[in-house]
Amino acid sequence: MEYCKVQSKLWLIVFLLAVIALVSWSLNRNSVISELESKLVCVPAKRGEIEQGVDSQGVIIRDETVYISPAGGTLRLVAPEKDRARTDTVIAQVMPGETQRRTEDNIGVRLVPERPGVVSFTVDGLERILTPSSWVDFDAKKVSQLASNSVSVTSGMQVETGQALFRVIDNYCIYVLVFPEPDITPSVSEALTEGRRCTLRFDSAPGSLCSAKVASRVNSTRDDSKPSALLLELTDFPHELYYLRHVKTKIITKIQRGIVIPKQALVKKKDGYLVYIPANLGVDSKPVTVITGDESQVMCEGLREGQRVVVNPYVVHEAGITVWR
């Protein structure tokens, strides 16, 4: 009987020691995991898009007619801003002053457009300089030196003979003269030949994409196949382009969709790339195939959506974290 009591106590002691060891191991493991997670920064791989193209500085060229005041007097605007006017639409009237001779019907001079288009009561002085036929006379430096001075006219203001009053824009004919940045890739350059279509994203309208066609192209030199200038004809007409002149745009030649991760997650190896995935108090090394990328992210094969990758892989070796093969 006495022997059984002693044996029970021994088993109890062994059990308690096992519980203490298990708790201690668990706490130590959690501490290691917590320490590991504090060193590694991870993000999930996700589905996304990467645009292939090139950034460009450009200038908007519109086929537009500026209307000049035929007489002095008080301006009365009839058509609203951005109105699409026909050739028989009265856009504005110039009413003669008290000291001036009035017309027989006493309604002043009526101004109607020579051709249909969109009305704008803002002019910047470049309407007659930058035209669809004159773009070949300009290069990137010359265009950047063109100073535009926007002037808006309002109803009731006094105008003089010869003063610019408004313009009518042909919204079926609008161009962007762009000067691509020199780091253009061969694949993008080859996609920007005359007649090919591309997509534009303007900094001033980042939420919308515009379709365009390469109307003309000028290469840097005979030996350099990269374009120094492109004349792009838009097939869309965003309302921001009524007023913009100098623009910054991205020419997009291709949009690819797939699994996207931050660029800094890649680890370069002799035979390609890999990424680190946190696992079992260390990291797994996962080979990936890079399809394409931009300045901040890459699209790759070899990962699942939601799989976490380490975006500060240099820490793995600095901290001596185990890399499982």
C-alpha atoms as a printed R data frame, in Angstrom:
    type eleno elety resid chain resno       x       y       z
1   ATOM     1    CA   MET     A     1   0.000   0.000   0.000
2   ATOM     2    CA   GLU     A     2   2.785   2.305   0.987
3   ATOM     3    CA   TYR     A     3   4.561   1.465  -2.282
4   ATOM     4    CA   CYS     A     4   1.521   2.462  -4.350
5   ATOM     5    CA   LYS     A     5   1.350   5.853  -2.665
6   ATOM     6    CA   VAL     A     6   5.001   6.537  -3.416
7   ATOM     7    CA   GLN     A     7   4.534   5.462  -7.044
8   ATOM     8    CA   SER     A     8   1.491   7.754  -7.431
9   ATOM     9    CA   LYS     A     9   3.469  10.691  -6.085
10  ATOM    10    CA   LEU     A    10   6.294   9.965  -8.506
11  ATOM    11    CA   TRP     A    11   3.883   9.864 -11.437
12  ATOM    12    CA   LEU     A    12   2.327  13.141 -10.262
13  ATOM    13    CA   ILE     A    13   5.747  14.769 -10.071
14  ATOM    14    CA   VAL     A    14   6.633  13.483 -13.558
15  ATOM    15    CA   PHE     A    15   3.327  14.800 -14.917
16  ATOM    16    CA   LEU     A    16   3.840  18.233 -13.343
17  ATOM    17    CA   LEU     A    17   7.387  18.427 -14.709
18  ATOM    18    CA   ALA     A    18   6.103  17.489 -18.167
19  ATOM    19    CA   VAL     A    19   3.428  20.182 -17.996
20  ATOM    20    CA   ILE     A    20   6.002  22.780 -16.877
21  ATOM    21    CA   ALA     A    21   8.353  21.743 -19.684
22  ATOM    22    CA   LEU     A    22   5.556  21.904 -22.248
23  ATOM    23    CA   VAL     A    23   4.433  25.345 -21.065
24  ATOM    24    CA   SER     A    24   8.021  26.575 -20.998
25  ATOM    25    CA   TRP     A    25   8.621  25.263 -24.529
26  ATOM    26    CA   SER     A    26   5.404  26.824 -25.763
27  ATOM    27    CA   LEU     A    27   6.227  30.199 -24.209
28  ATOM    28    CA   ASN     A    28   9.755  30.035 -25.582
29  ATOM    29    CA   ARG     A    29   8.440  29.086 -29.046
30  ATOM    30    CA   ASN     A    30   5.923  31.931 -28.987
31  ATOM    31    CA   SER     A    31   8.708  34.272 -27.947
32  ATOM    32    CA   VAL     A    32  10.870  33.077 -30.846
33  ATOM    33    CA   ILE     A    33   7.938  33.430 -33.266
34  ATOM    34    CA   SER     A    34   7.179  36.902 -31.941
35  ATOM    35    CA   GLU     A    35  10.839  37.878 -32.266
36  ATOM    36    CA   LEU     A    36  10.948  36.416 -35.763
37  ATOM    37    CA   GLU     A    37   7.796  38.245 -36.836
38  ATOM    38    CA   SER     A    38   9.179  41.512 -35.489
39  ATOM    39    CA   LYS     A    39  12.190  41.125 -37.782
40  ATOM    40    CA   LEU     A    40  10.396  39.924 -40.912
41  ATOM    41    CA   VAL     A    41   7.957  42.132 -42.786
42  ATOM    42    CA   CYS     A    42   5.479  40.096 -44.823
43  ATOM    43    CA   VAL     A    43   2.681  40.937 -47.243
44  ATOM    44    CA   PRO     A    44   0.256  38.650 -49.083
45  ATOM    45    CA   ALA     A    45   0.653  38.039 -52.812
46  ATOM    46    CA   LYS     A    46  -2.378  39.417 -54.619
47  ATOM    47    CA   ARG     A    47  -3.946  39.572 -58.030
48  ATOM    48    CA   GLY     A    48  -3.295  42.830 -59.822
49  ATOM    49    CA   GLU     A    49  -2.325  44.598 -63.015
50  ATOM    50    CA   ILE     A    50   0.971  45.899 -64.336
51  ATOM    51    CA   GLU     A    51   1.054  48.421 -67.155
52  ATOM    52    CA   GLN     A    52   3.835  48.271 -69.727
53  ATOM    53    CA   GLY     A    53   4.699  51.600 -71.280
54  ATOM    54    CA   VAL     A    54   6.669  54.781 -70.868
55  ATOM    55    CA   ASP     A    55   6.198  58.120 -69.088
56  ATOM    56    CA   SER     A    56   6.138  61.201 -71.300
57  ATOM    57    CA   GLN     A    57   5.875  64.956 -71.234
58  ATOM    58    CA   GLY     A    58   3.414  66.233 -73.788
59  ATOM    59    CA   VAL     A    59   1.278  69.014 -75.102
60  ATOM    60    CA   ILE     A    60  -2.365  68.970 -76.163
61  ATOM    61    CA   ILE     A    61  -3.015  69.998 -79.769
62  ATOM    62    CA   ARG     A    62  -6.598  70.728 -80.738
63  ATOM    63    CA   ASP     A    63  -8.089  71.715 -84.052
64  ATOM    64    CA   GLU     A    64  -9.770  74.884 -82.772
65  ATOM    65    CA   THR     A    65 -10.933  78.201 -84.119
66  ATOM    66    CA   VAL     A    66 -10.544  81.407 -82.115
67  ATOM    67    CA   TYR     A    67 -13.220  84.059 -82.657
68  ATOM    68    CA   ILE     A    68 -12.219  87.701 -82.603
69  ATOM    69    CA   SER     A    69 -14.453  90.589 -81.665
70  ATOM    70    CA   PRO     A    70 -15.513  92.425 -84.844
71  ATOM    71    CA   ALA     A    71 -16.452  95.534 -82.867
72  ATOM    72    CA   GLY     A    72 -16.073  97.164 -79.479
73  ATOM    73    CA   GLY     A    73 -18.815  97.079 -76.904
74  ATOM    74    CA   THR     A    74 -20.328  94.944 -74.173
75  ATOM    75    CA   LEU     A    75 -20.004  91.179 -74.498
76  ATOM    76    CA   ARG     A    76 -23.077  89.042 -73.913
77  ATOM    77    CA   LEU     A    77 -22.510  85.275 -73.790
78  ATOM    78    CA   VAL     A    78 -25.365  83.170 -75.131
79  ATOM    79    CA   ALA     A    79 -24.098  79.574 -75.272
80  ATOM    80    CA   PRO     A    80 -22.988  77.828 -72.066
81  ATOM    81    CA   GLU     A    81 -19.412  76.651 -71.451
82  ATOM    82    CA   LYS     A    82 -18.635  73.210 -72.995
83  ATOM    83    CA   ASP     A    83 -21.791  73.406 -75.104
84  ATOM    84    CA   ARG     A    84 -21.681  71.489 -78.373
85  ATOM    85    CA   ALA     A    85 -22.690  74.158 -80.846
86  ATOM    86    CA   ARG     A    86 -23.910  73.835 -84.427
87  ATOM    87    CA   THR     A    87 -23.020  76.291 -87.170
88  ATOM    88    CA   ASP     A    88 -26.345  78.088 -86.761
89  ATOM    89    CA   THR     A    89 -25.928  78.560 -82.995
90  ATOM    90    CA   VAL     A    90 -25.430  82.077 -81.630
91  ATOM    91    CA   ILE     A    91 -22.478  81.847 -79.234
92  ATOM    92    CA   ALA     A    92 -22.196  85.489 -78.157
93  ATOM    93    CA   GLN     A    93 -23.235  89.031 -79.005
94  ATOM    94    CA   VAL     A    94 -21.304  92.274 -78.857
95  ATOM    95    CA   MET     A    95 -23.643  95.090 -77.898
96  ATOM    96    CA   PRO     A    96 -22.529  98.602 -78.977
97  ATOM    97    CA   GLY     A    97 -21.910 101.159 -76.253
98  ATOM    98    CA   GLU     A    98 -23.962 104.318 -75.698
99  ATOM    99    CA   THR     A    99 -21.618 106.435 -77.797
100 ATOM   100    CA   GLN     A   100 -21.432 103.927 -80.603
101 ATOM   101    CA   ARG     A   101 -23.866 103.562 -83.458
102 ATOM   102    CA   ARG     A   102 -26.272 100.714 -82.841
103 ATOM   103    CA   THR     A   103 -27.276  98.282 -85.551
104 ATOM   104    CA   GLU     A   104 -30.679  98.570 -87.128
105 ATOM   105    CA   ASP     A   105 -32.284  95.793 -85.097
106 ATOM   106    CA   ASN     A   106 -30.523  97.018 -81.944
107 ATOM   107    CA   ILE     A   107 -29.239  93.548 -81.027
108 ATOM   108    CA   GLY     A   108 -25.557  94.116 -81.676
109 ATOM   109    CA   VAL     A   109 -23.248  91.778 -83.574
110 ATOM   110    CA   ARG     A   110 -24.166  88.106 -83.439
111 ATOM   111    CA   LEU     A   111 -21.295  85.604 -83.442
112 ATOM   112    CA   VAL     A   112 -21.928  82.111 -84.812
113 ATOM   113    CA   PRO     A   113 -19.330  79.343 -85.375
114 ATOM   114    CA   GLU     A   114 -18.005  78.591 -88.854
115 ATOM   115    CA   ARG     A   115 -18.152  74.870 -88.038
116 ATOM   116    CA   PRO     A   116 -19.576  72.755 -85.192
117 ATOM   117    CA   GLY     A   117 -17.635  72.005 -82.045
118 ATOM   118    CA   VAL     A   118 -17.328  72.523 -78.301
119 ATOM   119    CA   VAL     A   119 -17.463  76.090 -77.018
120 ATOM   120    CA   SER     A   120 -14.847  77.392 -74.584
121 ATOM   121    CA   PHE     A   121 -14.559  80.934 -73.278
122 ATOM   122    CA   THR     A   122 -10.928  80.428 -72.224
123 ATOM   123    CA   VAL     A   123  -8.055  81.067 -74.641
124 ATOM   124    CA   ASP     A   124  -4.323  80.687 -73.934
125 ATOM   125    CA   GLY     A   125  -2.673  82.212 -76.987
126 ATOM   126    CA   LEU     A   126  -1.325  78.915 -78.350
127 ATOM   127    CA   GLU     A   127  -4.426  78.007 -80.354
128 ATOM   128    CA   ARG     A   128  -2.925  79.330 -83.591
129 ATOM   129    CA   ILE     A   129   0.651  78.206 -82.863
130 ATOM   130    CA   LEU     A   130   0.056  74.558 -81.966
131 ATOM   131    CA   THR     A   131  -2.071  72.968 -84.667
132 ATOM   132    CA   PRO     A   132  -2.320  69.433 -86.071
133 ATOM   133    CA   SER     A   133  -0.286  70.520 -89.098
134 ATOM   134    CA   SER     A   134   2.421  72.545 -87.312
135 ATOM   135    CA   TRP     A   135   3.622  69.971 -84.768
136 ATOM   136    CA   VAL     A   136   6.600  68.892 -86.921
137 ATOM   137    CA   ASP     A   137   8.161  72.315 -86.316
138 ATOM   138    CA   PHE     A   138   8.536  71.671 -82.587
139 ATOM   139    CA   ASP     A   139  10.800  69.550 -80.423
140 ATOM   140    CA   ALA     A   140  10.612  68.868 -76.675
141 ATOM   141    CA   LYS     A   141  12.714  71.912 -75.743
142 ATOM   142    CA   LYS     A   142  10.821  74.249 -78.051
143 ATOM   143    CA   VAL     A   143   7.437  73.095 -76.738
144 ATOM   144    CA   SER     A   144   8.505  73.482 -73.098
145 ATOM   145    CA   GLN     A   145   9.429  77.101 -73.833
146 ATOM   146    CA   LEU     A   146   5.980  77.939 -75.173
147 ATOM   147    CA   ALA     A   147   4.306  80.029 -72.506
148 ATOM   148    CA   SER     A   148   0.544  79.814 -72.357
149 ATOM   149    CA   ASN     A   149  -1.384  82.654 -70.806
150 ATOM   150    CA   SER     A   150  -4.964  81.595 -70.182
151 ATOM   151    CA   VAL     A   151  -7.551  84.349 -70.354
152 ATOM   152    CA   SER     A   152 -11.252  83.874 -69.614
153 ATOM   153    CA   VAL     A   153 -13.989  86.147 -70.868
154 ATOM   154    CA   THR     A   154 -17.251  86.731 -69.011
155 ATOM   155    CA   SER     A   155 -20.624  88.095 -69.917
156 ATOM   156    CA   GLY     A   156 -20.943  91.842 -69.398
157 ATOM   157    CA   MET     A   157 -17.267  92.682 -69.864
158 ATOM   158    CA   GLN     A   158 -16.126  95.423 -72.221
159 ATOM   159    CA   VAL     A   159 -14.322  94.214 -75.325
160 ATOM   160    CA   GLU     A   160 -12.322  95.931 -78.025
161 ATOM   161    CA   THR     A   161 -12.179  95.298 -81.760
162 ATOM   162    CA   GLY     A   162  -9.703  92.472 -82.467
163 ATOM   163    CA   GLN     A   163  -9.909  90.977 -78.982
164 ATOM   164    CA   ALA     A   164 -10.087  87.176 -78.702
165 ATOM   165    CA   LEU     A   165 -13.488  86.196 -77.295
166 ATOM   166    CA   PHE     A   166 -13.879  82.422 -77.406
167 ATOM   167    CA   ARG     A   167 -12.888  79.320 -79.288
168 ATOM   168    CA   VAL     A   168 -14.722  76.404 -80.855
169 ATOM   169    CA   ILE     A   169 -12.928  73.064 -80.466
170 ATOM   170    CA   ASP     A   170 -13.341  70.223 -82.915
171 ATOM   171    CA   ASN     A   171 -13.896  67.395 -80.424
172 ATOM   172    CA   TYR     A   172 -13.521  64.809 -83.182
173 ATOM   173    CA   CYS     A   173  -9.906  65.789 -83.755
174 ATOM   174    CA   ILE     A   174  -7.616  66.092 -80.737
175 ATOM   175    CA   TYR     A   175  -3.952  65.140 -80.475
176 ATOM   176    CA   VAL     A   176  -1.257  64.775 -77.851
177 ATOM   177    CA   LEU     A   177   2.300  65.518 -78.942
178 ATOM   178    CA   VAL     A   178   4.471  63.502 -76.537
179 ATOM   179    CA   PHE     A   179   8.209  63.211 -75.985
180 ATOM   180    CA   PRO     A   180   8.913  59.773 -74.420
181 ATOM   181    CA   GLU     A   181  11.555  59.476 -71.706
182 ATOM   182    CA   PRO     A   182  14.846  57.976 -72.969
183 ATOM   183    CA   ASP     A   183  14.617  54.721 -70.959
184 ATOM   184    CA   ILE     A   184  11.936  53.328 -73.267
185 ATOM   185    CA   THR     A   185  12.266  49.550 -73.697
186 ATOM   186    CA   PRO     A   186  12.565  47.922 -77.144
187 ATOM   187    CA   SER     A   187   9.232  46.088 -76.740
188 ATOM   188    CA   VAL     A   188   7.425  49.361 -75.969
189 ATOM   189    CA   SER     A   189   9.213  51.165 -78.812
190 ATOM   190    CA   GLU     A   190   8.180  48.465 -81.288
191 ATOM   191    CA   ALA     A   191   4.545  48.759 -80.151
192 ATOM   192    CA   LEU     A   192   4.472  52.504 -80.890
193 ATOM   193    CA   THR     A   193   4.672  52.406 -84.681
194 ATOM   194    CA   GLU     A   194   2.392  54.441 -86.911
195 ATOM   195    CA   GLY     A   195  -1.165  53.171 -87.024
196 ATOM   196    CA   ARG     A   196  -0.849  51.124 -83.807
197 ATOM   197    CA   ARG     A   197  -3.177  51.787 -80.877
198 ATOM   198    CA   CYS     A   198  -2.217  52.465 -77.280
199 ATOM   199    CA   THR     A   199  -3.764  53.733 -74.063
200 ATOM   200    CA   LEU     A   200  -2.994  56.986 -72.245
201 ATOM   201    CA   ARG     A   201  -3.243  57.856 -68.576
202 ATOM   202    CA   PHE     A   202  -2.988  61.582 -67.785
203 ATOM   203    CA   ASP     A   203  -1.678  62.767 -64.404
204 ATOM   204    CA   SER     A   204  -4.500  65.294 -64.265
205 ATOM   205    CA   ALA     A   205  -7.100  62.527 -64.759
206 ATOM   206    CA   PRO     A   206  -5.521  59.432 -63.129
207 ATOM   207    CA   GLY     A   207  -8.804  57.585 -62.777
208 ATOM   208    CA   SER     A   208  -9.559  57.364 -66.493
209 ATOM   209    CA   LEU     A   209  -7.830  55.775 -69.473
210 ATOM   210    CA   CYS     A   210  -7.952  57.234 -72.981
211 ATOM   211    CA   SER     A   211  -7.589  55.301 -76.213
212 ATOM   212    CA   ALA     A   212  -5.252  56.703 -78.875
213 ATOM   213    CA   LYS     A   213  -3.679  55.892 -82.230
214 ATOM   214    CA   VAL     A   214  -0.096  56.693 -83.271
215 ATOM   215    CA   ALA     A   215  -0.648  59.220 -86.072
216 ATOM   216    CA   SER     A   216   3.026  59.986 -86.670
217 ATOM   217    CA   ARG     A   217   6.433  59.173 -85.219
218 ATOM   218    CA   VAL     A   218   9.888  60.761 -85.339
219 ATOM   219    CA   ASN     A   219  12.918  58.679 -84.277
220 ATOM   220    CA   SER     A   220  15.819  60.151 -82.341
221 ATOM   221    CA   THR     A   221  18.369  59.456 -85.109
222 ATOM   222    CA   ARG     A   222  18.716  57.111 -88.059
223 ATOM   223    CA   ASP     A   223  20.734  54.710 -85.921
224 ATOM   224    CA   ASP     A   224  18.462  54.980 -82.877
225 ATOM   225    CA   SER     A   225  15.096  53.277 -83.315
226 ATOM   226    CA   LYS     A   226  13.650  54.890 -80.187
227 ATOM   227    CA   PRO     A   227  11.038  57.599 -80.840
228 ATOM   228    CA   SER     A   228  11.934  61.172 -79.920
229 ATOM   229    CA   ALA     A   229   8.383  62.384 -80.573
230 ATOM   230    CA   LEU     A   230   4.982  60.832 -81.151
231 ATOM   231    CA   LEU     A   231   1.797  62.442 -82.369
232 ATOM   232    CA   LEU     A   232  -1.099  60.526 -80.817
233 ATOM   233    CA   GLU     A   233  -4.657  60.967 -82.066
234 ATOM   234    CA   LEU     A   234  -7.202  60.445 -79.298
235 ATOM   235    CA   THR     A   235 -10.364  58.457 -79.874
236 ATOM   236    CA   ASP     A   236 -11.728  59.630 -76.492
237 ATOM   237    CA   PHE     A   237 -12.278  63.225 -75.405
238 ATOM   238    CA   PRO     A   238 -11.984  63.643 -71.592
239 ATOM   239    CA   HIS     A   239 -13.476  66.915 -70.414
240 ATOM   240    CA   GLU     A   240 -10.132  67.851 -68.736
241 ATOM   241    CA   LEU     A   241  -8.604  68.259 -72.193
242 ATOM   242    CA   TYR     A   242 -10.744  71.301 -72.957
243 ATOM   243    CA   TYR     A   243  -8.377  73.418 -70.873
244 ATOM   244    CA   LEU     A   244  -5.121  71.495 -70.485
245 ATOM   245    CA   ARG     A   245  -2.146  72.362 -72.650
246 ATOM   246    CA   HIS     A   246   1.037  70.954 -71.057
247 ATOM   247    CA   VAL     A   247   0.472  67.450 -69.676
248 ATOM   248    CA   LYS     A   248   2.329  64.520 -68.192
249 ATOM   249    CA   THR     A   249   1.061  61.173 -69.422
250 ATOM   250    CA   LYS     A   250   1.917  57.485 -69.402
251 ATOM   251    CA   ILE     A   251   1.708  55.703 -72.739
252 ATOM   252    CA   ILE     A   252   0.464  52.191 -72.030
253 ATOM   253    CA   THR     A   253   1.121  49.578 -74.700
254 ATOM   254    CA   LYS     A   254   0.071  46.484 -72.726
255 ATOM   255    CA   ILE     A   255  -1.758  45.629 -69.492
256 ATOM   256    CA   GLN     A   256  -0.955  42.253 -67.893
257 ATOM   257    CA   ARG     A   257  -2.901  40.617 -65.053
258 ATOM   258    CA   GLY     A   258  -1.640  38.038 -62.568
259 ATOM   259    CA   ILE     A   259  -0.084  37.513 -59.109
260 ATOM   260    CA   VAL     A   260   1.720  40.680 -57.992
261 ATOM   261    CA   ILE     A   261   4.231  41.207 -55.146
262 ATOM   262    CA   PRO     A   262   6.431  44.176 -54.130
263 ATOM   263    CA   LYS     A   263   9.670  44.370 -56.092
264 ATOM   264    CA   GLN     A   264  11.812  44.346 -52.949
265 ATOM   265    CA   ALA     A   265  10.602  40.815 -52.101
266 ATOM   266    CA   LEU     A   266  12.712  39.334 -54.931
267 ATOM   267    CA   VAL     A   267  16.038  37.651 -54.162
268 ATOM   268    CA   LYS     A   268  18.366  37.407 -57.170
269 ATOM   269    CA   LYS     A   269  20.048  34.036 -57.735
270 ATOM   270    CA   LYS     A   270  22.353  32.757 -60.477
271 ATOM   271    CA   ASP     A   271  19.579  30.851 -62.174
272 ATOM   272    CA   GLY     A   272  16.730  33.312 -61.559
273 ATOM   273    CA   TYR     A   273  14.745  34.668 -58.631
274 ATOM   274    CA   LEU     A   274  13.245  33.393 -55.381
275 ATOM   275    CA   VAL     A   275  11.194  34.771 -52.511
276 ATOM   276    CA   TYR     A   276  11.094  33.876 -48.820
277 ATOM   277    CA   ILE     A   277   7.905  32.593 -47.197
278 ATOM   278    CA   PRO     A   278   7.685  32.444 -43.351
279 ATOM   279    CA   ALA     A   279   7.446  28.831 -42.084
280 ATOM   280    CA   ASN     A   280   8.413  26.776 -38.958
281 ATOM   281    CA   LEU     A   281  10.550  29.327 -37.095
282 ATOM   282    CA   GLY     A   282  12.323  30.146 -40.330
283 ATOM   283    CA   VAL     A   283  11.546  30.776 -43.968
284 ATOM   284    CA   ASP     A   284  10.998  28.640 -47.045
285 ATOM   285    CA   SER     A   285  12.813  29.658 -50.226
286 ATOM   286    CA   LYS     A   286  10.376  29.648 -53.140
287 ATOM   287    CA   PRO     A   287  11.633  29.931 -56.760
288 ATOM   288    CA   VAL     A   288   9.512  32.276 -58.888
289 ATOM   289    CA   THR     A   289   9.459  33.275 -62.546
290 ATOM   290    CA   VAL     A   290   9.196  37.018 -63.167
291 ATOM   291    CA   ILE     A   291   6.855  37.851 -66.043
292 ATOM   292    CA   THR     A   292   6.988  41.642 -65.973
293 ATOM   293    CA   GLY     A   293   7.275  44.533 -63.564
294 ATOM   294    CA   ASP     A   294   7.388  48.264 -63.038
295 ATOM   295    CA   GLU     A   295   9.205  50.589 -60.650
296 ATOM   296    CA   SER     A   296   7.477  49.217 -57.517
297 ATOM   297    CA   GLN     A   297   6.074  45.718 -58.154
298 ATOM   298    CA   VAL     A   298   6.566  42.554 -60.184
299 ATOM   299    CA   MET     A   299   4.236  39.941 -61.618
300 ATOM   300    CA   CYS     A   300   5.448  36.388 -61.192
301 ATOM   301    CA   GLU     A   301   4.533  32.720 -61.487
302 ATOM   302    CA   GLY     A   302   5.079  30.214 -58.672
303 ATOM   303    CA   LEU     A   303   2.953  31.844 -55.947
304 ATOM   304    CA   ARG     A   304  -0.649  31.493 -54.865
305 ATOM   305    CA   GLU     A   305  -2.958  34.408 -54.160
306 ATOM   306    CA   GLY     A   306  -2.792  35.263 -50.439
307 ATOM   307    CA   GLN     A   307   0.559  33.529 -49.860
308 ATOM   308    CA   ARG     A   308   2.715  35.689 -47.576
309 ATOM   309    CA   VAL     A   309   6.142  36.764 -48.806
310 ATOM   310    CA   VAL     A   310   8.982  38.510 -46.976
311 ATOM   311    CA   VAL     A   311   9.555  42.050 -48.315
312 ATOM   312    CA   ASN     A   312  12.776  42.638 -46.332
313 ATOM   313    CA   PRO     A   313  14.676  39.458 -47.359
314 ATOM   314    CA   TYR     A   314  18.078  40.895 -46.361
315 ATOM   315    CA   VAL     A   315  17.058  40.400 -42.698
316 ATOM   316    CA   VAL     A   316  16.987  36.613 -43.195
317 ATOM   317    CA   HIS     A   317  20.766  36.434 -43.487
318 ATOM   318    CA   GLU     A   318  21.559  39.358 -41.191
319 ATOM   319    CA   ALA     A   319  19.578  37.787 -38.328
320 ATOM   320    CA   GLY     A   320  20.647  34.213 -39.111
321 ATOM   321    CA   ILE     A   321  17.103  33.037 -39.704
322 ATOM   322    CA   THR     A   322  16.879  29.413 -40.856
323 ATOM   323    CA   VAL     A   323  16.205  28.966 -44.564
324 ATOM   324    CA   TRP     A   324  14.469  25.673 -45.279
325 ATOM   325    CA   ARG     A   325  15.127  24.089 -48.636
